Amino acid sequence: MEELEAIANEIKRCTLCDLCNKRNNAVPGEGYDKARIVLLGEAPGKNEDLQGRPFIGMSGRFLTKYLEKVGIKREAVFITNAVKCRPPNNRKPTLHEIETCRPYLLRQLNTINPSIILAFGTSAAASLGLKFKHLSEVRGRKINIKLDDKTFDCFVTFHPSFPMRFPHAREQFLKDIKTCLNIYKNLPTT
Ligand code: URA
């Protein structure tokens, strides 16, 4: 069995935290298993929980539109979340939930071995081990991180729900995605 599929099957059966009690479906993530870019969100919302797929609701449609603006197709990347089960009422995942779910993310990243991880928002950034008080401290630049003795490049921007709700942030969001893509294009190939 493909490693990513094996991880997904474990996630679907996971009972490591209380989020398993209320979920309809865990959402392991989806996309290209050899993706050079991994997109990392926060946690599934209502639609994602119902269908078991990441970023398919309103913020997902917004994100897909912005990816298309810079020529990224969803099928060419791997999309997942810091936390794989929906927190009740779409509350933010707790640090405990992020930490409990992190081993799944690390295994996915180790399997895919992307050139860059594009992390959306504070929960995604925290799940990569970044320490900050405000997102602006880590947003908009390439950051080298060490996870389980392996280094990855990551780039943090807003969660898509922020520019979706606040149009003034849309230009910066697009600029960030473009900057991330340019950084990725200039990275040495591994
Ligand atoms: N928001 C996220 O962070 N992830 C999803 O999959 C959907 C909405």
Boltz pocket constraint, residues with backbone or C-beta under 6 A from the ligand:
constraints:
  - pocket:
      binder: B
      contacts: [[A, 41], [A, 42], [A, 43], [A, 44], [A, 45], [A, 48], [A, 53], [A, 54], [A, 55], [A, 56], [A, 57], [A, 59], [A, 60], [A, 80], [A, 81], [A, 120]]
      max_distance: 6.0
